[in-house]
């Protein structure tokens, strides 16, 4: 037999207010008590206390000065009837607010929130390696000392980053990415999937217990099915994860799947450029469809005060007709006690808008908190990419971790393209695919006073150059139109439009000069011409061979000298014509001496 809001022992409303374990209910004049608990929000409570009239201002505000009402105290609120009270809130006193109006008693409001409010303070940078989302969230929550219950997830991230985001927002975004919800339960933080079976056996009947009702059946947010696609840069194609129809508690006589036919929409595809794996993509697609189904019926019901309803539990609506009868998931509980009356409001269904869309508009499509703009990084490693994707390992200070980044270059193709890697220790600038901090791209390297360029810029920007760490250089001089290629030992090739020349010089004082005067070969030692075939020397004019300090020798199987006009052989001192065999001297006339 289900319980109902109607309690036979409802003669008078009772409550207990305990601060640090001590009951102050009888020590103060309570005007009202409000408690609000909601999915994906930190539970809060407000106690309004009427201050006594005194004969001086100081006495008027004496209660507000009590240490037990100062921020930092732990408050517990119990509500019930005839002193049979049940805890509906536990949390910390955070604020005091005084409201004074002429002719009326001053009101002191004590504002409290669940201890999970500690998670909302301050942005954090963390990174996690080889962890599942449930492990990550447990670690984050555990640092605050909160009790927790985190439902296990399956996909394991190689690297995950919390980039300058407070813990509460980080927890909510990752919970939503896994189709889970977050709620507080008297100092215990719950991260779980929306229930489809945890029934409170609590029935709200329109005929007997309802004070207000506002319900909505909405087909506009119902998706037929969902899938998520991520870009796999290794295969050059999309990887896809498809949703499965979720198991949810149904209300009314029309399912979410049936409602989706109203819009006539095709399956919704979330497509992103980040290289996510199929397991993570399927989790995202499942979470989107589950939230859509839980948004099909939303509303609120108000009845006389009852402490039974709890977040992420099922209650039964009865007497509202075929469209709204059935089990609904509790997404909000609000208690208000005022002037001796206690009313409870229960919200049901889930808001179709994702938390990150409302609170963090720059969150990446992957439901991971986004990293905005370009970031500085330092090169740590350029080889042995653990994923064999030719990436470079960089340390990103703003993320406080090292990640593998792809290198952007102006020409990259299979087996071809440019090959210029930054040096270990260089400062580089990185961007992130889809603003996802896990997928970095090096966009370029940066100069600074620490990493100075090899050249100093001039006003005309006349020099362009490339210099390696071993001082191999290629220099382009726009002013003089000179291209120079040089090694650190002094081997050099200079192409000059200014001098109309090409000069090749080595470290041994050998040069080849090509200019308007012709080609000049110079050597500090010997010049050797050698060929496995013939060596031919031709000139349109004269050919001259001269040795100022040595002999000129010609040697071969046969030596032939032909002169079209004449042949002259002279010796400054002696001359000899001889042969080992016959010697023939012929001419029309032979003159000897």
C-alpha positions as CSV (number, residue, x, y, z in Angstrom):
1,X,0.0,0.0,0.0
2,X,1.7,3.3,-1.1
3,X,2.0,6.2,1.3
4,X,0.4,9.5,0.5
5,X,0.9,13.1,1.6
6,X,-2.1,12.8,3.9
7,X,-0.9,12.0,7.4
8,X,-3.5,11.3,10.1
9,X,-1.1,13.0,12.6
10,X,-1.2,16.4,11.0
11,X,-2.6,18.4,13.9
12,X,0.3,20.8,14.1
13,X,3.6,21.3,12.2
14,X,6.8,20.8,14.1
15,X,10.4,21.4,13.3
16,X,13.9,21.1,14.8
17,X,16.8,23.5,14.0
18,X,20.1,22.1,15.1
19,X,23.3,24.1,14.8
20,X,26.4,22.0,15.4
21,X,24.1,19.4,17.0
22,X,22.4,21.8,19.4
23,X,18.7,22.5,19.0
24,X,17.9,26.2,18.9
25,X,14.2,25.9,17.9
26,X,12.9,27.2,21.1
27,X,15.5,29.9,21.5
28,X,14.5,31.9,18.4
29,X,11.2,33.2,16.9
30,X,11.1,31.5,13.5
31,X,9.1,33.3,10.8
32,X,9.7,30.8,8.1
33,X,11.8,27.8,6.9
34,X,12.5,27.2,3.3
35,X,14.5,24.2,1.9
36,X,15.2,23.6,-1.8
37,X,16.8,20.6,-3.3
38,X,17.2,20.2,-7.1
39,X,19.0,18.0,-9.5
40,X,22.3,19.6,-10.7
41,X,22.1,22.3,-8.1
42,X,23.6,22.6,-4.6
43,X,20.8,22.2,-2.0
44,X,20.0,25.4,0.0
45,X,17.9,26.5,3.0
46,X,16.8,29.9,4.4
47,X,15.6,30.4,7.9
48,X,13.9,33.7,8.7
49,X,14.0,34.7,12.3
50,X,12.1,37.6,13.9
51,X,14.3,39.6,16.1
52,X,12.8,40.8,19.4
53,X,12.0,44.4,20.1
54,X,14.3,45.9,22.7
55,X,14.8,49.2,24.4
56,X,18.0,49.8,22.4
57,X,19.2,49.0,18.9
58,X,21.9,46.7,20.3
59,X,19.4,44.5,22.0
60,X,17.3,44.4,18.8
61,X,20.2,42.7,17.0
62,X,21.6,40.6,19.8
63,X,20.5,37.3,18.2
64,X,22.3,38.1,15.0
65,X,25.5,38.4,17.0
66,X,25.3,34.9,18.4
67,X,28.3,32.7,17.5
68,X,26.1,29.8,16.6
69,X,24.4,31.8,13.8
70,X,27.7,33.0,12.3
71,X,28.9,31.6,8.9
72,X,30.6,28.3,9.3
73,X,28.2,26.6,11.6
74,X,26.6,23.3,10.5
75,X,22.8,23.4,10.3
76,X,20.4,20.5,10.3
77,X,16.6,21.0,9.6
78,X,14.0,18.5,10.6
79,X,10.3,18.8,9.6
80,X,7.3,16.8,10.7
81,X,4.1,16.8,12.6
82,X,3.6,16.5,16.4
83,X,7.3,16.4,17.0
84,X,7.8,13.4,14.8
85,X,10.4,15.1,12.6
86,X,12.6,13.9,9.8
87,X,15.8,15.4,8.4
88,X,15.2,17.4,5.2
89,X,18.4,19.4,5.1
90,X,22.0,19.4,6.3
91,X,24.5,22.1,5.4
92,X,26.7,25.0,6.3
93,X,25.6,28.5,7.3
94,X,27.0,30.8,4.6
95,X,25.4,34.2,5.0
96,X,23.3,36.4,7.3
97,X,20.9,39.0,5.9
98,X,19.1,41.6,8.0
99,X,15.8,43.1,6.7
100,X,14.5,46.1,8.7
101,X,11.3,48.0,7.8
102,X,9.8,50.9,9.8
103,X,7.1,49.8,12.2
104,X,7.9,46.1,11.8
105,X,10.1,43.7,13.6
106,X,13.5,43.2,12.0
107,X,14.0,39.9,10.2
108,X,17.3,38.0,10.3
109,X,17.7,35.5,7.4
110,X,20.2,32.7,7.8
111,X,21.2,31.3,4.4
112,X,22.7,27.8,4.2
113,X,23.9,25.4,1.5
114,X,25.0,21.8,1.4
115,X,28.7,21.2,2.0
116,X,29.0,20.5,-1.7
117,X,29.1,24.3,-2.1
118,X,32.8,24.0,-1.4
119,X,33.2,22.6,-4.9
120,X,32.0,25.9,-6.5
121,X,34.9,28.0,-5.2
122,X,37.9,28.7,-7.3
123,X,39.0,27.5,-10.7
124,X,41.2,24.4,-10.8
125,X,43.7,22.9,-13.3
126,X,44.0,19.1,-13.1
127,X,45.0,16.3,-15.4
128,X,44.3,12.6,-15.2
129,X,46.0,9.8,-17.1
130,X,44.3,6.4,-17.9
131,X,41.2,7.1,-15.8
132,X,37.5,6.5,-16.2
133,X,35.1,9.4,-15.6
134,X,33.9,7.8,-12.4
135,X,37.5,7.6,-11.1
136,X,38.1,11.2,-12.0
137,X,35.0,12.5,-10.3
138,X,35.6,10.4,-7.2
139,X,39.1,11.9,-7.0
140,X,37.9,15.5,-7.4
141,X,35.1,15.1,-4.8
142,X,37.4,13.2,-2.5
143,X,39.7,16.2,-2.2
144,X,37.0,18.2,-0.4
145,X,36.3,15.4,2.1
146,X,32.7,15.1,1.0
147,X,31.0,11.8,1.2
148,X,30.1,10.5,-2.3
149,X,28.4,7.9,-4.3
150,X,29.6,7.9,-7.9
151,X,28.1,5.4,-10.3
152,X,30.8,3.5,-12.3
153,X,31.5,4.4,-15.9
154,X,33.2,2.2,-18.5
155,X,35.2,4.3,-21.0
156,X,38.9,5.0,-19.9
157,X,40.5,8.2,-21.1
158,X,44.2,8.2,-22.0
159,X,44.4,11.8,-20.8
160,X,41.8,14.0,-19.4
161,X,42.1,17.7,-18.4
162,X,40.2,20.0,-16.1
163,X,41.1,23.3,-17.6
164,X,40.6,26.3,-15.2
165,X,37.1,25.3,-14.1
166,X,35.6,25.0,-10.7
167,X,35.0,21.5,-9.5
168,X,31.2,21.8,-9.4
169,X,31.0,22.8,-13.1
170,X,33.5,20.1,-14.0
171,X,31.6,17.4,-12.2
172,X,28.3,18.4,-13.9
173,X,29.7,18.6,-17.4
174,X,31.3,15.1,-17.1
175,X,28.2,13.7,-15.4
176,X,26.0,14.9,-18.3
177,X,28.5,13.5,-20.9
178,X,27.8,10.1,-19.3
179,X,24.1,10.5,-19.0
180,X,24.2,11.0,-15.3
181,X,22.8,13.6,-12.9
182,X,24.3,15.2,-9.8
183,X,22.5,16.0,-6.5
184,X,23.2,16.5,-2.9
185,X,21.8,14.4,-0.1
186,X,22.6,15.9,3.3
187,X,26.3,16.3,2.9
188,X,26.7,13.4,0.5
189,X,27.2,14.1,-3.2
190,X,25.5,11.7,-5.6
191,X,26.5,11.2,-9.2
192,X,24.2,8.6,-10.8
193,X,22.1,7.8,-13.8
194,X,18.5,8.9,-13.6
195,X,16.6,6.1,-11.9
196,X,14.0,3.9,-13.7
197,X,13.2,1.6,-10.8
198,X,14.0,3.2,-7.4
199,X,10.3,3.7,-6.3
200,X,9.4,5.4,-3.1
201,X,6.0,3.9,-3.1
202,X,4.6,7.4,-2.6
203,X,1.4,8.3,-4.3
204,X,0.0,11.8,-5.0
205,X,-3.7,11.6,-5.7
206,X,-5.4,14.6,-7.4
207,X,-8.7,13.9,-5.6
208,X,-7.3,13.7,-2.0
209,X,-3.9,15.4,-1.6
210,X,-3.1,17.9,-4.4
211,X,-3.0,21.7,-3.7
212,X,-1.5,22.7,-7.1
213,X,-0.5,21.0,-10.3
214,X,1.2,22.2,-13.4
215,X,2.2,19.5,-15.9
216,X,3.4,19.5,-19.5
217,X,3.6,16.9,-22.2
218,X,6.1,18.2,-24.7
219,X,7.0,16.6,-28.1
220,X,9.2,19.4,-29.2
221,X,12.4,18.1,-27.6
222,X,11.9,14.4,-28.4
223,X,14.6,12.9,-30.7
224,X,14.0,9.7,-32.6
225,X,17.6,8.6,-32.0
226,X,21.0,10.1,-31.7
227,X,24.5,9.4,-32.8
228,X,27.8,11.1,-32.3
229,X,30.7,11.2,-34.8
230,X,34.3,12.1,-34.2
231,X,37.0,12.5,-36.8
232,X,39.7,9.8,-36.9
233,X,42.7,11.5,-38.4
234,X,44.5,8.2,-38.8
235,X,41.9,6.7,-41.2
236,X,40.7,10.1,-42.5
237,X,37.1,9.2,-41.8
238,X,34.5,9.5,-39.0
239,X,34.1,7.2,-36.1
240,X,30.5,6.8,-34.9
241,X,28.7,5.9,-31.7
242,X,25.0,5.3,-31.8
243,X,22.4,5.6,-29.0
244,X,20.3,2.8,-27.7
245,X,16.7,3.5,-26.6
246,X,16.9,4.1,-22.9
247,X,14.9,2.4,-20.2
248,X,12.9,5.1,-18.4
249,X,10.0,5.3,-16.1
250,X,7.0,6.3,-18.2
251,X,4.1,8.6,-17.4
252,X,0.9,8.8,-19.4
253,X,0.1,6.6,-22.4
254,X,2.5,8.1,-25.0
255,X,6.2,7.1,-25.0
256,X,9.0,9.5,-25.8
257,X,9.8,7.5,-28.9
258,X,6.2,7.9,-30.1
259,X,6.3,11.6,-29.4
260,X,9.4,12.0,-31.5
261,X,7.3,11.2,-34.6
262,X,5.4,14.4,-34.1
263,X,8.4,16.5,-35.3
264,X,9.1,14.1,-38.2
265,X,12.8,14.6,-37.6
266,X,15.5,12.3,-38.8
267,X,18.0,10.9,-36.3
268,X,20.1,13.7,-34.8
269,X,23.8,13.5,-35.5
270,X,26.3,15.3,-33.3
271,X,29.4,15.7,-35.5
272,X,32.7,17.0,-34.2
273,X,36.2,17.3,-35.4
274,X,37.8,15.8,-32.3
275,X,39.2,12.3,-32.7
276,X,37.1,10.6,-30.1
277,X,36.8,6.8,-29.8
278,X,33.6,5.0,-30.4
279,X,33.1,4.2,-26.7
280,X,33.1,7.8,-25.7
281,X,30.9,8.8,-28.6
282,X,28.3,6.2,-27.7
283,X,28.2,7.4,-24.1
284,X,27.6,10.9,-25.4
285,X,24.8,9.8,-27.8
286,X,23.2,7.7,-25.1
287,X,23.2,10.7,-22.7
288,X,21.6,13.0,-25.2
289,X,18.8,10.6,-25.9
290,X,18.2,9.8,-22.3
291,X,17.9,13.5,-21.4
292,X,15.5,14.0,-24.3
293,X,13.2,11.2,-23.0
294,X,13.2,12.5,-19.4
295,X,12.1,15.9,-20.8
296,X,9.0,14.6,-22.4
297,X,6.9,15.2,-19.3
298,X,7.8,18.0,-16.9
299,X,6.0,19.9,-14.2
300,X,5.3,20.3,-10.5
301,X,2.8,19.2,-7.9
302,X,2.2,20.8,-4.5
303,X,0.7,19.1,-1.5
304,X,0.7,19.3,2.3
305,X,4.1,19.0,3.8
306,X,5.7,15.6,3.6
307,X,9.4,14.6,4.1
308,X,9.2,11.4,2.0
309,X,10.0,12.7,-1.5
310,X,13.7,12.4,-2.5
311,X,15.7,13.4,-5.5
312,X,16.2,10.8,-8.2
313,X,13.4,8.6,-6.8
314,X,10.1,7.7,-8.4
315,X,6.7,8.8,-7.1
316,X,3.3,8.0,-8.6
317,X,0.8,10.5,-9.9
318,X,-2.8,9.4,-9.8
319,X,-6.1,11.0,-10.9
320,X,-4.6,13.2,-13.6
321,X,-6.0,11.4,-16.6
322,X,-4.3,9.0,-19.0
323,X,-1.8,11.6,-20.2
324,X,-0.3,12.3,-16.7
325,X,-0.9,9.3,-14.6
326,X,2.1,7.1,-13.8
327,X,5.5,7.2,-12.2
328,X,7.7,10.3,-12.5
329,X,11.3,10.9,-11.4
330,X,11.6,13.5,-8.7
331,X,13.9,16.3,-9.9
332,X,13.1,19.0,-7.4
333,X,11.9,19.1,-3.8
334,X,10.9,22.4,-2.0
335,X,9.6,22.7,1.5
336,X,8.1,25.9,2.9
337,X,7.0,26.3,6.5
338,X,5.3,29.6,7.3
339,X,2.7,30.6,9.9
340,X,2.2,27.1,11.0
341,X,1.6,25.7,7.5
342,X,4.0,23.3,5.7
343,X,3.8,22.9,1.9
344,X,5.9,20.6,-0.2
345,X,6.5,21.1,-3.9
346,X,7.9,18.3,-6.1
347,X,9.2,18.9,-9.6
348,X,9.3,16.1,-12.0
349,X,11.1,15.5,-15.3
350,X,14.4,16.9,-16.5
351,X,15.1,20.2,-18.2
352,X,16.0,19.5,-21.8
353,X,18.7,22.1,-21.8
354,X,22.1,20.8,-20.8
355,X,23.8,22.4,-17.8
356,X,26.9,23.4,-19.8
357,X,24.7,25.2,-22.3
358,X,23.3,27.4,-19.5
359,X,26.4,27.9,-17.4
360,X,29.5,27.4,-19.6
361,X,28.6,28.6,-23.1
362,X,32.1,28.0,-24.4
363,X,32.2,24.3,-23.5
364,X,33.3,22.1,-26.3
365,X,30.8,19.9,-28.2
366,X,32.2,16.9,-26.4
367,X,30.8,18.2,-23.1
368,X,34.3,18.7,-21.9
369,X,35.1,22.2,-20.5
370,X,36.6,24.1,-23.4
371,X,40.0,25.8,-23.5
372,X,39.8,29.2,-25.2
373,X,42.3,30.9,-27.5
374,X,45.8,30.0,-28.3
375,X,48.2,28.7,-25.6
376,X,51.9,28.8,-25.0
377,X,53.7,25.4,-24.7
378,X,57.3,24.1,-24.5
379,X,58.5,21.2,-26.6
380,X,59.5,18.2,-24.5
381,X,59.9,15.3,-27.0
382,X,59.8,15.0,-30.8
383,X,60.2,11.3,-31.3
384,X,58.6,8.0,-30.2
385,X,54.9,9.2,-30.3
386,X,53.1,6.6,-28.2
387,X,50.2,6.7,-30.7
388,X,52.5,6.4,-33.8
389,X,50.8,9.6,-35.2
390,X,54.0,11.6,-35.7
391,X,53.0,14.0,-32.9
392,X,55.2,16.1,-30.6
393,X,55.0,16.1,-26.8
394,X,54.6,19.6,-25.3
395,X,54.1,21.0,-21.8
396,X,51.2,23.4,-21.7
397,X,51.6,25.6,-18.5
398,X,47.9,26.6,-18.4
399,X,46.9,22.9,-18.3
400,X,49.8,22.0,-15.9
401,X,50.4,18.8,-17.9
402,X,52.1,17.4,-21.0
403,X,50.1,16.4,-24.1
404,X,50.9,15.0,-27.5
405,X,50.2,17.6,-30.2
406,X,50.0,17.3,-34.0
407,X,52.4,19.6,-35.9
408,X,50.8,22.0,-38.4
409,X,53.0,22.5,-41.5
410,X,52.5,24.1,-44.9
411,X,52.9,20.9,-46.8
412,X,52.1,17.4,-45.5
413,X,51.3,14.4,-47.6
414,X,52.0,10.7,-47.6
415,X,55.7,10.1,-48.0
416,X,56.3,13.7,-49.1
417,X,56.1,17.2,-47.8
418,X,58.2,19.4,-45.5
419,X,60.0,18.0,-42.5
420,X,60.9,20.6,-40.0
421,X,60.6,19.7,-36.3
422,X,61.0,22.2,-33.4
423,X,63.9,21.6,-31.0
424,X,63.3,20.3,-27.5
425,X,62.9,23.3,-25.2
426,X,61.5,25.6,-27.9
427,X,58.5,27.7,-27.1
428,X,55.5,26.9,-29.5
429,X,52.0,28.2,-29.8
430,X,49.2,25.6,-29.8
431,X,45.5,25.6,-30.6
432,X,42.9,23.0,-29.8
433,X,40.6,21.1,-32.2
434,X,37.0,21.9,-31.2
435,X,38.4,23.7,-28.1
436,X,39.0,20.3,-26.6
437,X,42.2,20.4,-24.4
438,X,43.0,16.8,-25.3
439,X,43.6,17.5,-29.0
440,X,46.3,20.1,-29.5
441,X,47.9,21.3,-32.7
442,X,51.2,23.2,-32.9
443,X,50.6,26.2,-35.0
444,X,54.2,27.6,-35.0
445,X,57.3,28.4,-32.9
446,X,57.9,31.7,-31.0
447,X,61.0,33.9,-30.6
448,X,61.7,35.7,-27.4
449,X,64.6,37.3,-25.5
450,X,65.4,33.8,-24.4
451,X,65.1,32.2,-27.8
452,X,66.5,34.9,-30.0
453,X,66.6,34.7,-33.9
454,X,69.9,34.2,-35.7
455,X,69.4,37.6,-37.5
456,X,68.3,41.1,-36.4
457,X,65.4,42.5,-38.5
458,X,65.9,45.8,-40.4
459,X,63.4,48.3,-41.4
460,X,63.2,47.0,-45.0
461,X,62.8,43.4,-43.9
462,X,65.6,42.6,-46.4
463,X,66.8,39.2,-45.0
464,X,65.0,35.9,-45.0
465,X,66.9,32.9,-43.7
466,X,66.9,29.4,-42.4
467,X,69.5,28.3,-39.9
468,X,69.7,24.9,-38.2
469,X,71.1,24.2,-34.8
470,X,74.4,23.0,-36.5
471,X,74.5,26.4,-38.3
472,X,73.6,25.2,-41.7
473,X,72.2,28.2,-43.4
474,X,70.1,29.3,-46.3
475,X,69.9,33.1,-46.6
476,X,67.8,35.2,-49.0
477,X,68.9,38.8,-49.4
478,X,66.0,40.7,-51.0
479,X,67.9,44.0,-51.0
480,X,70.8,42.8,-53.1
481,X,69.0,39.8,-54.6
482,X,71.5,37.3,-53.3
483,X,70.8,33.6,-52.3
484,X,73.4,32.0,-50.1
485,X,73.7,28.4,-49.0
486,X,76.4,27.8,-46.4
487,X,77.8,25.2,-44.0
488,X,79.4,26.1,-40.7
489,X,82.9,25.0,-42.0
490,X,82.7,27.7,-44.8
491,X,81.5,25.6,-47.8
492,X,79.3,28.1,-49.6
493,X,77.3,28.7,-52.7
494,X,76.3,32.3,-53.6
495,X,73.8,33.2,-56.3
496,X,74.0,37.0,-56.8
497,X,72.0,39.2,-59.2
498,X,73.9,42.2,-57.8
499,X,77.2,40.9,-59.1
500,X,75.7,38.8,-61.9
501,X,77.5,35.8,-60.6
502,X,77.4,32.4,-59.1
503,X,80.3,31.5,-56.8
504,X,80.9,28.1,-55.3
505,X,83.6,28.1,-52.6
506,X,84.8,25.4,-50.2
507,X,86.7,25.4,-47.0
508,X,90.0,24.5,-48.8
509,X,90.2,27.8,-50.8
510,X,88.8,26.2,-54.0
511,X,86.4,28.4,-56.0
512,X,84.3,28.3,-59.1
513,X,83.2,31.7,-60.3
514,X,80.7,32.2,-63.0
515,X,80.2,35.8,-64.0
516,X,80.3,38.1,-67.0
517,X,83.9,37.3,-67.6
518,X,83.2,33.6,-68.0
519,X,84.0,30.7,-65.7
520,X,87.0,30.8,-63.4
521,X,88.3,27.8,-61.5
522,X,90.8,28.5,-58.7
523,X,92.4,26.1,-56.3
524,X,95.0,26.4,-53.5
525,X,96.4,23.1,-54.7
526,X,95.8,20.9,-57.7
527,X,92.9,20.8,-60.2
528,X,92.2,17.3,-61.7
529,X,89.9,16.6,-64.6
530,X,89.1,12.9,-64.9
531,X,86.6,11.0,-66.9
532,X,85.9,7.3,-67.7
533,X,85.2,8.4,-71.3
534,X,86.6,11.3,-73.3
535,X,87.6,14.8,-72.2
536,X,86.9,17.3,-74.9
537,X,88.1,20.9,-74.7
538,X,86.7,23.2,-77.4
539,X,86.8,27.0,-77.9
540,X,85.7,29.3,-80.7
541,X,88.9,31.2,-80.3
542,X,92.2,30.4,-78.7
543,X,93.0,27.7,-76.1
544,X,96.0,28.4,-73.9
545,X,97.8,26.1,-71.5
546,X,100.5,27.6,-69.4
547,X,102.6,26.5,-66.4
548,X,104.8,29.3,-65.1
549,X,106.7,27.2,-62.6
550,X,106.7,23.7,-64.1
551,X,106.4,21.5,-67.2
552,X,103.4,20.9,-69.6
553,X,103.1,17.3,-70.4
554,X,100.9,15.5,-73.0
555,X,100.8,11.7,-72.9
556,X,98.7,9.2,-74.7
557,X,98.7,6.2,-77.0
558,X,99.0,8.6,-79.8
559,X,99.4,12.4,-79.7
560,X,98.2,14.3,-82.7
561,X,98.5,18.0,-83.3
562,X,96.9,19.5,-86.4
563,X,97.1,23.1,-87.5
564,X,94.8,24.3,-90.3
565,X,97.5,26.8,-91.2
566,X,100.6,25.8,-89.4
567,X,102.2,24.1,-86.5
568,X,105.0,25.7,-84.5
569,X,107.1,23.9,-81.9
570,X,109.9,25.9,-80.3
571,X,112.3,25.4,-77.4
572,X,113.9,28.4,-75.8
573,X,117.1,26.4,-75.3
574,X,116.8,23.0,-76.9
575,X,114.3,21.1,-79.0
576,X,114.2,17.4,-79.7
577,X,112.2,15.2,-82.1
578,X,112.7,11.5,-81.6
579,X,111.0,8.1,-81.7
580,X,111.8,4.6,-80.6
581,X,111.2,3.4,-84.2
582,X,111.1,5.2,-87.4
583,X,110.9,9.0,-87.6
584,X,109.2,10.5,-90.6
585,X,109.5,14.2,-91.6
586,X,107.6,15.2,-94.7
587,X,106.7,18.4,-96.4
588,X,106.6,20.0,-99.9
589,X,110.0,21.3,-98.9
590,X,111.9,20.2,-95.8
591,X,114.3,22.8,-94.4
592,X,116.8,21.8,-91.7
593,X,118.8,24.7,-90.3
